[in-house]
Amino acid sequence: MELLMNSAETSLRSLVDKWIPPNRAAPIRITRFSSARRGRYVRVEVSRPEGPVALFFFRHDDGVWHIFPPEIGRAMLRTDSVLV
């Protein structure tokens, strides 16, 4: 069975709102980002009375944003054995 998510569940905005609830008194700011193919991420920050809070969000190859980075592809050596 394939699990499909709608765009609201996979958008960067919905993920940011999940981890940092919106607050008009302390707006969320994007403080760093990268759009490079091998490292698409956004760093968001919000000011809190106890100090700033920042989180990184990573876009995976399937286009979905996550709080964890994608796995790094590793070089693999593969041999196919043929039984005769």
C-alpha positions as CSV (number, residue, x, y, z in Angstrom):
1,M,0.0,0.0,0.0
2,E,1.4,3.4,-0.9
3,L,1.0,6.3,1.5
4,L,0.5,9.6,-0.2
5,M,0.7,13.0,1.5
6,N,-0.9,16.1,0.3
7,S,1.1,19.2,-0.4
8,A,0.0,20.8,2.9
9,E,1.6,17.9,4.8
10,T,4.9,18.2,2.8
11,S,5.3,21.9,2.5
12,L,8.1,23.8,4.2
13,R,5.6,26.1,5.8
14,S,3.6,23.3,7.4
15,L,6.7,21.7,8.8
16,V,8.0,25.0,10.2
17,D,4.6,25.6,11.8
18,K,4.7,22.1,13.3
19,W,8.1,22.6,15.0
20,I,7.9,26.4,15.7
21,P,4.2,27.4,16.3
22,P,3.4,30.8,14.7
23,N,3.5,33.8,17.0
24,R,2.8,37.3,15.7
25,A,5.0,38.8,18.4
26,A,8.0,36.7,17.3
27,P,7.9,36.2,13.5
28,I,9.9,33.4,12.0
29,R,12.9,34.5,9.8
30,I,14.9,32.6,7.2
31,T,18.5,33.3,8.2
32,R,20.3,30.9,5.8
33,F,19.5,28.7,2.9
34,S,21.1,26.6,0.1
35,S,19.6,25.6,-3.1
36,A,22.5,23.4,-4.2
37,R,21.5,20.0,-5.5
38,R,23.7,18.2,-2.9
39,G,22.4,20.2,0.1
40,R,19.1,21.9,-0.1
41,Y,18.2,23.4,3.3
42,V,16.7,26.3,5.0
43,R,17.6,27.7,8.5
44,V,14.7,29.4,10.3
45,E,15.0,31.4,13.5
46,V,12.6,32.9,15.9
47,S,13.4,35.1,18.9
48,R,12.2,33.9,22.3
49,P,12.6,35.5,25.7
50,E,15.2,32.9,26.7
51,G,17.1,33.4,23.4
52,P,16.9,32.7,19.7
53,V,15.7,29.3,18.5
54,A,16.9,28.0,15.1
55,L,16.2,24.9,13.2
56,F,17.4,23.5,9.9
57,F,14.9,21.9,7.4
58,F,16.2,19.7,4.6
59,R,14.6,19.0,1.2
60,H,15.0,15.4,0.1
61,D,15.3,14.2,-3.5
62,D,11.5,13.3,-3.5
63,G,10.7,17.0,-2.9
64,V,9.6,16.5,0.7
65,W,10.9,18.7,3.5
66,H,12.2,17.0,6.7
67,I,13.9,18.1,9.9
68,F,16.6,15.5,9.3
69,P,19.1,15.6,6.3
70,P,18.9,13.1,3.5
71,E,21.2,10.1,3.5
72,I,24.4,10.7,1.6
73,G,24.9,8.5,-1.3
74,R,27.9,6.2,-1.0
75,A,30.0,4.7,-3.7
76,M,29.3,0.9,-3.9
77,L,31.1,-1.9,-5.6
78,R,28.9,-4.6,-6.8
79,T,29.7,-7.8,-8.5
80,D,27.2,-10.1,-10.1
81,S,27.9,-13.8,-9.7
82,V,26.7,-16.2,-12.3
83,L,26.2,-19.8,-11.4
84,V,27.1,-22.2,-14.2
